Amino acid sequence: MSVYYRMKRIFKREERSRVAGKLITLRKQIRTEIPRKTVNDTLLLATWNIRDFDSNKFKHGPRMNESYYYIAEIISAFDIIALQEINENLKALKRVMNILGPNWHFIVTDVTEGSSGNKERMTFVFDSNKVSFRNVAGEVVLPETKLIAGRRQFSRTPFLVAFQSGWFKFMLCTVHIYYGCNYGAKFERRVKEIKTIGKFISKRANDKNYNYVLLGDFNIISPEHETMYALEGSGFEIPVELKRATNLDEAKFYDQIAFKARPNELQLGDSEKNAGAFHYYKSVFKDDEFNVYENFINPSKRDFDESGKVRDESQKLKYFKKVWRTFQMSDHYPLWVELKIDFSKDYLENFL
């Protein structure tokens, strides 16, 4: 459960009342749409690209204090989550960790060098009461014979870490695949990155000591697209429940969670809804709240477009919905799944 007592220090009374109300609404949405956590039976696993967290290099921010509370509240709904676009400066992530509380831990990579690396870190955040780190972690660096197009490493280095929850031992590999373009050489680079990481981790998964989970922002267009075929063709399984749109317009399937599991150990939970994309804009920074936040928005971005032309009211509203609030929260929704982690009955039956 998130830690709220610091709210008294950072919010004025009127603002504190608004934020508290939104947190209550967000918690209600979480309870309605995401299964409750269990002690021994299930694991709630998620992935979330939190847009530009938190450099403000595009000058659409900075993030407001309340945004950190909403982000922390969403993370706290899960047991472990892979995060992408965590920037070089970890101050923002540490703010979220302080809100989550002392039982929450994180593991991050160094930034990937080069322009395509975008100074991003790969990150796992997990509740140590439920998930344990098994002391194995590493960034995926390709040997010379496996380089992408014969000359490249990944644009942002994938991160592979071993965890355990209950009976479920799992290797998580998080990625943020190169986007580039939807055609031509840059698109081919995206497809080759997906194929390469899929094949690389699939080969590792043959050791059978762990269940392997490949997750993150793959920049996949749709379930029927070449980008998805590149992932599934490497031997990873994506349950149909997880093939969901995760971008703001609910049209792209950028984020995915794929599995190569040990026999009988990929079991989705029994909850009525055991996977989904969490659409938090139903509760915070809602479509009709431009008037609430108008004065918090940078006037040079709110009132003028990129060419310096004055925006009319409808254009201001569009900027709020499509751009500004995505730099408060994100332009991606978290993708999550409920997994069974108690295999004790199966284990005992092997002795019969």
C-alpha positions as CSV (number, residue, x, y, z in Angstrom):
1,M,0.0,0.0,0.0
2,S,1.3,3.4,-0.9
3,V,2.5,5.9,1.7
4,Y,0.4,9.0,1.8
5,Y,1.5,11.0,4.9
6,R,3.9,13.1,2.9
7,M,0.9,14.6,1.0
8,K,0.4,17.0,4.0
9,R,3.8,18.5,3.3
10,I,3.7,19.1,-0.5
11,F,0.1,20.0,-1.3
12,K,-2.0,23.0,-0.4
13,R,-5.3,22.2,1.2
14,E,-7.4,22.6,-2.0
15,E,-4.9,20.7,-4.1
16,R,-4.6,18.0,-1.4
17,S,-8.4,17.5,-1.5
18,R,-8.3,17.1,-5.3
19,V,-5.5,14.6,-5.2
20,A,-7.0,12.6,-2.4
21,G,-10.3,12.4,-4.3
22,K,-8.5,11.2,-7.5
23,L,-6.5,8.6,-5.6
24,I,-9.7,7.2,-4.1
25,T,-11.2,7.1,-7.6
26,L,-8.1,5.4,-9.0
27,R,-8.0,2.8,-6.2
28,K,-11.6,2.0,-7.0
29,Q,-10.8,1.5,-10.7
30,I,-7.9,-0.7,-9.7
31,R,-10.1,-2.8,-7.5
32,T,-12.7,-3.2,-10.2
33,E,-10.3,-4.0,-13.1
34,I,-7.3,-5.7,-11.6
35,P,-7.5,-8.8,-9.3
36,R,-6.6,-8.5,-5.7
37,K,-3.1,-9.5,-4.6
38,T,-2.8,-12.9,-3.0
39,V,-0.1,-14.2,-0.5
40,N,0.7,-17.6,-2.1
41,D,-1.6,-18.3,-5.1
42,T,-0.9,-15.7,-7.8
43,L,1.5,-13.2,-9.2
44,L,0.5,-9.9,-10.8
45,L,3.1,-9.2,-13.4
46,A,3.1,-6.0,-15.6
47,T,5.1,-3.9,-18.0
48,W,4.7,-0.1,-18.5
49,N,6.5,2.4,-20.7
50,I,6.4,5.6,-18.5
51,R,7.0,8.4,-21.0
52,D,10.3,10.2,-20.6
53,F,10.5,9.5,-16.9
54,D,11.7,12.2,-16.0
55,S,14.0,14.5,-18.0
56,N,11.5,17.0,-19.3
57,K,13.7,17.5,-22.4
58,F,10.7,18.1,-24.5
59,K,9.5,20.9,-22.2
60,H,5.9,19.6,-21.9
61,G,6.4,19.2,-18.1
62,P,7.7,19.1,-15.5
63,R,5.6,16.4,-13.9
64,M,3.4,17.7,-11.1
65,N,3.7,16.3,-7.6
66,E,0.4,14.5,-7.9
67,S,1.5,12.6,-11.0
68,Y,4.1,10.7,-8.9
69,Y,1.3,9.6,-6.5
70,Y,-0.9,8.3,-9.3
71,I,2.1,6.5,-10.9
72,A,3.0,4.9,-7.6
73,E,-0.6,3.9,-7.0
74,I,-0.8,2.1,-10.3
75,I,2.6,0.3,-9.7
76,S,1.4,-0.8,-6.3
77,A,-1.5,-2.8,-7.9
78,F,1.1,-5.3,-9.1
79,D,3.7,-7.5,-7.5
80,I,6.4,-6.8,-10.1
81,I,6.6,-4.5,-13.0
82,A,9.1,-3.8,-15.8
83,L,9.4,-0.1,-16.6
84,Q,10.8,1.5,-19.8
85,E,12.0,5.1,-20.5
86,I,13.4,5.6,-17.0
87,N,15.9,8.3,-17.6
88,E,19.6,8.7,-16.5
89,N,18.7,10.8,-13.4
90,L,17.0,8.4,-10.9
91,K,15.4,11.2,-8.8
92,A,11.9,10.7,-10.3
93,L,12.1,6.9,-9.8
94,K,13.2,7.3,-6.2
95,R,10.3,9.7,-5.5
96,V,8.0,6.9,-6.6
97,M,9.8,4.4,-4.5
98,N,9.4,6.6,-1.4
99,I,5.7,6.7,-2.0
100,L,5.5,2.9,-2.5
101,G,7.2,2.2,0.9
102,P,10.1,0.3,2.3
103,N,9.1,-3.2,1.1
104,W,9.4,-2.1,-2.6
105,H,12.8,-2.5,-4.3
106,F,14.1,-1.7,-7.7
107,I,16.9,-2.9,-10.1
108,V,18.1,-0.7,-13.0
109,T,20.6,-0.9,-15.7
110,D,23.1,1.8,-16.7
111,V,22.0,4.0,-19.6
112,T,22.6,2.7,-23.1
113,E,25.2,4.9,-24.9
114,G,24.5,6.5,-28.3
115,S,21.6,8.5,-29.7
116,S,19.2,5.6,-30.2
117,G,19.8,4.7,-26.5
118,N,18.1,8.0,-25.5
119,K,19.9,7.8,-22.1
120,E,17.3,5.3,-20.9
121,R,17.5,2.7,-18.2
122,M,15.7,-0.7,-18.1
123,T,14.1,-1.1,-14.7
124,F,12.3,-3.7,-12.5
125,V,10.2,-2.6,-9.5
126,F,9.0,-5.3,-7.2
127,D,7.3,-5.9,-3.8
128,S,9.9,-7.8,-1.8
129,N,7.1,-9.2,0.4
130,K,6.0,-11.2,-2.6
131,V,8.9,-11.4,-5.0
132,S,12.6,-12.3,-4.3
133,F,15.6,-11.4,-6.4
134,R,17.6,-14.6,-7.1
135,N,21.0,-12.8,-7.4
136,V,21.3,-13.1,-11.2
137,A,21.2,-10.0,-13.4
138,G,22.7,-9.0,-16.7
139,E,22.4,-6.8,-19.7
140,V,22.1,-8.7,-23.0
141,V,25.2,-8.0,-25.2
142,L,25.3,-9.9,-28.5
143,P,28.4,-11.7,-29.6
144,E,30.0,-10.5,-32.9
145,T,28.5,-13.4,-34.8
146,K,24.9,-12.4,-33.7
147,L,25.0,-8.6,-34.2
148,I,21.9,-7.0,-35.7
149,A,22.4,-6.6,-39.5
150,G,25.9,-7.8,-38.8
151,R,27.0,-4.6,-37.1
152,R,24.7,-3.4,-34.3
153,Q,23.9,-4.1,-30.7
154,F,20.4,-3.3,-29.5
155,S,19.4,0.4,-29.5
156,R,18.6,0.0,-25.8
157,T,20.2,-2.9,-24.1
158,P,17.7,-5.6,-22.9
159,F,17.9,-6.5,-19.2
160,L,17.6,-10.1,-17.9
161,V,17.0,-10.7,-14.2
162,A,16.1,-13.8,-12.1
163,F,13.2,-13.7,-9.6
164,Q,11.0,-16.1,-7.7
165,S,7.6,-15.8,-6.3
166,G,6.1,-18.9,-4.5
167,W,6.9,-21.9,-6.6
168,F,7.3,-19.8,-9.8
169,K,11.0,-19.2,-10.7
170,F,11.3,-16.8,-13.6
171,M,13.8,-14.9,-15.7
172,L,12.4,-11.6,-16.8
173,C,13.9,-9.9,-19.8
174,T,12.7,-6.4,-20.4
175,V,13.1,-4.5,-23.7
176,H,12.5,-1.2,-25.4
177,I,12.8,-2.1,-29.1
178,Y,14.0,0.5,-31.7
179,Y,11.0,2.3,-33.3
180,G,12.6,4.1,-36.2
181,C,9.9,4.2,-38.9
182,N,7.0,2.2,-40.3
183,Y,8.8,1.4,-43.5
184,G,12.3,1.1,-45.1
185,A,15.6,0.4,-43.4
186,K,14.6,1.8,-40.0
187,F,11.5,-0.5,-39.9
188,E,13.7,-3.5,-40.9
189,R,16.0,-2.6,-38.0
190,R,13.0,-2.8,-35.6
191,V,11.9,-6.2,-36.9
192,K,15.4,-7.5,-36.7
193,E,15.8,-6.4,-33.1
194,I,12.5,-8.2,-32.1
195,K,13.7,-11.4,-33.9
196,T,17.2,-11.2,-32.4
197,I,16.1,-10.8,-28.8
198,G,13.4,-13.4,-29.2
199,K,15.8,-16.0,-30.6
200,F,18.6,-15.1,-28.1
201,I,16.4,-15.5,-25.0
202,S,14.6,-18.5,-26.5
203,K,17.9,-20.3,-26.7
204,R,18.6,-19.4,-23.1
205,A,15.2,-20.8,-22.1
206,N,16.2,-24.3,-23.1
207,D,18.0,-24.8,-19.8
208,K,14.6,-25.4,-18.2
209,N,15.7,-24.1,-14.8
210,Y,13.5,-21.1,-15.1
211,N,10.4,-19.9,-16.8
212,Y,11.4,-17.2,-19.2
213,V,9.3,-14.1,-19.7
214,L,10.1,-11.5,-22.4
215,L,8.2,-8.3,-21.9
216,G,8.3,-4.6,-22.5
217,D,7.8,-2.1,-25.4
218,F,8.3,-4.0,-28.6
219,N,6.7,-1.3,-30.8
220,I,4.5,-4.0,-32.3
221,I,1.8,-2.7,-34.6
222,S,-0.9,-5.4,-34.3
223,P,-1.3,-9.1,-33.7
224,E,-1.5,-9.7,-37.4
225,H,1.6,-7.6,-38.3
226,E,5.1,-8.6,-39.2
227,T,6.4,-7.2,-35.9
228,M,4.2,-9.7,-33.9
229,Y,5.3,-12.6,-36.2
230,A,8.9,-11.7,-35.4
231,L,8.3,-12.2,-31.7
232,E,6.0,-15.3,-31.8
233,G,8.3,-16.9,-34.4
234,S,11.1,-17.1,-31.9
235,G,9.3,-19.7,-29.8
236,F,7.6,-17.5,-27.3
237,E,3.9,-17.8,-26.5
238,I,1.6,-14.9,-26.0
239,P,-1.8,-15.8,-24.5
240,V,-4.6,-14.3,-26.4
241,E,-5.7,-12.5,-23.3
242,L,-2.5,-10.4,-23.5
243,K,-2.9,-9.3,-27.1
244,R,-4.3,-5.9,-26.3
245,A,-3.7,-2.4,-27.5
246,T,-1.7,-0.3,-25.1
247,N,-1.2,3.1,-26.7
248,L,-3.3,6.1,-25.9
249,D,-5.5,5.7,-29.0
250,E,-6.0,2.0,-28.3
251,A,-4.9,1.2,-31.8
252,K,-1.3,-0.1,-31.4
253,F,-0.1,-3.2,-29.6
254,Y,3.3,-1.9,-28.7
255,D,3.7,-3.6,-25.3
256,Q,3.7,-7.3,-24.9
257,I,4.3,-10.1,-22.4
258,A,5.6,-13.4,-23.9
259,F,6.4,-16.7,-22.3
260,K,8.6,-19.7,-22.8
261,A,7.7,-21.7,-19.7
262,R,8.5,-25.0,-18.1
263,P,5.9,-27.8,-18.6
264,N,2.6,-27.0,-16.9
265,E,3.9,-23.8,-15.3
266,L,2.3,-21.2,-17.6
267,Q,-1.1,-20.9,-15.9
268,L,-3.2,-17.8,-15.9
269,G,-5.0,-17.0,-12.7
270,D,-8.6,-18.0,-12.1
271,S,-9.9,-14.4,-11.8
272,E,-12.7,-13.4,-14.2
273,K,-10.3,-10.9,-15.7
274,N,-6.8,-12.3,-15.6
275,A,-5.0,-10.0,-18.0
276,G,-5.5,-6.5,-19.4
277,A,-4.3,-3.0,-20.2
278,F,-5.1,-0.5,-17.4
279,H,-6.7,2.7,-18.8
280,Y,-5.9,5.1,-15.9
281,Y,-7.2,8.2,-17.8
282,K,-10.7,7.1,-16.6
283,S,-9.6,8.3,-13.2
284,V,-6.8,10.9,-13.4
285,F,-6.2,13.7,-15.9
286,K,-9.5,12.8,-17.5
287,D,-10.6,14.0,-21.0
288,D,-12.9,16.7,-19.5
289,E,-10.4,18.1,-17.0
290,F,-8.5,20.6,-19.2
291,N,-10.0,23.5,-17.1
292,V,-8.6,21.9,-13.9
293,Y,-5.0,21.9,-15.2
294,E,-5.0,24.7,-17.7
295,N,-3.0,27.0,-15.5
296,F,-0.4,24.3,-14.8
297,I,0.5,23.9,-18.4
298,N,3.4,25.8,-19.9
299,P,1.7,28.7,-21.8
300,S,4.3,28.5,-24.6
301,K,3.1,25.0,-25.4
302,R,-0.5,25.4,-24.4
303,D,-1.2,28.5,-26.5
304,F,1.0,28.0,-29.5
305,D,1.7,25.1,-31.8
306,E,5.2,24.0,-33.0
307,S,5.2,26.6,-35.7
308,G,4.2,29.4,-33.3
309,K,0.6,29.7,-34.5
310,V,-2.0,30.5,-31.8
311,R,-4.1,27.5,-30.8
312,D,-7.9,27.9,-30.5
313,E,-9.8,26.3,-27.7
314,S,-10.3,23.0,-29.4
315,Q,-6.6,22.8,-30.3
316,K,-5.7,23.5,-26.6
317,L,-8.0,20.7,-25.5
318,K,-6.4,18.4,-28.1
319,Y,-2.9,19.3,-26.8
320,F,-4.0,18.6,-23.2
321,K,-5.4,15.1,-24.2
322,K,-2.8,14.0,-26.7
323,V,0.4,15.5,-25.4
324,W,0.5,17.3,-22.1
325,R,-1.1,14.7,-19.9
326,T,1.1,11.9,-21.5
327,F,4.1,13.7,-20.1
328,Q,2.4,13.6,-16.7
329,M,1.5,10.0,-16.9
330,S,2.4,8.3,-20.2
331,D,1.3,7.6,-23.8
332,H,1.2,3.9,-22.9
333,Y,-1.1,1.9,-20.7
334,P,0.4,-0.8,-18.3
335,L,-0.1,-4.3,-19.6
336,W,-0.6,-6.9,-16.9
337,V,-1.3,-10.6,-16.3
338,E,-2.3,-12.8,-13.3
339,L,-0.2,-16.0,-13.1
340,K,-0.6,-19.0,-10.8
341,I,2.5,-19.6,-8.7
342,D,1.4,-22.5,-6.3
343,F,2.4,-25.8,-7.9
344,S,2.6,-27.7,-4.6
345,K,-0.3,-30.1,-5.5
346,D,1.3,-31.0,-8.8
347,Y,4.6,-31.6,-7.0
348,L,3.1,-33.9,-4.4
349,E,1.1,-35.8,-7.0
350,N,4.4,-36.7,-8.7
351,F,5.1,-39.0,-5.8
352,L,1.9,-40.9,-6.1
